[in-house]
């Protein structure tokens, strides 16, 4: 499991990436796959457990937590991807590297001489977006 605190541009976007087993082996080395649990159920369990931890923090008032619990869109979401074939080592290596990825991919950075700004580009399917930062803004985003 790895906590990521930013999206690709970078914007404040705390989220967790994790690899979990899709089943278990019995004493005869026979693999038994787990049934896919509802992502809604996983989302609500994750939120409930996080709220319990937040209540233990002295810097967060219970009123703030109760307010968040009332939001129509809580911001909590669980996404489950396709299972990974254990024997596809290249795919496993890619996923393991992704879990440990840096906040910023150097290949997406460009220094704009004309404006003295730093541009971060994000490509998603056929759509490309970017965000420009002064050097101090860039450091501030990274330090969140």
Secondary structure as UniProt FT lines:
FT   STRAND          2..6
FT   STRAND          12..17
FT   STRAND          23..25
FT   TURN            27..28
FT   STRAND          31..33
FT   HELIX           39..55
FT   TURN            58..59
FT   HELIX           62..69
FT   TURN            86..87
FT   HELIX           89..99
FT   HELIX           106..108
FT   STRAND          109..112
FT   TURN            113..116
FT   STRAND          117..124
FT   TURN            125..126
FT   STRAND          127..133
FT   HELIX           135..142
//
